[in-house]
């Protein structure tokens, strides 16, 4: 083997070794990113399942604040970006006709 062939083969081997190390590093980074994406996906799926419950809790708190004129609850909801308008009290329903 000539000196030129030796250095050519050595250079190619070193390049292959560096490519293998880069592939290993990228594989580990990819595995970490997949785990992170999996956790975020699970969080999103669980959030969607609980969305109805969250809406009901917020509605109940808003109704409570409006009914009792509770400034603390209203302020807490506003701190979290939730605003609501109080509708004027509906007129009481007319009494049912007396039975004959």
JOTADA-V145116 format. One record per pair of residues at least 12 apart in sequence whose ideal C-beta (glycine too) atoms are under 6 Angstrom apart, sorted by the first residue. I is the first residue (numbers start at 1). J is the second residue. Records with the same first field share a line. If there is no record, write none. Layout:
I->J  J
This chain:
58->82
61->73
62->84
66->86
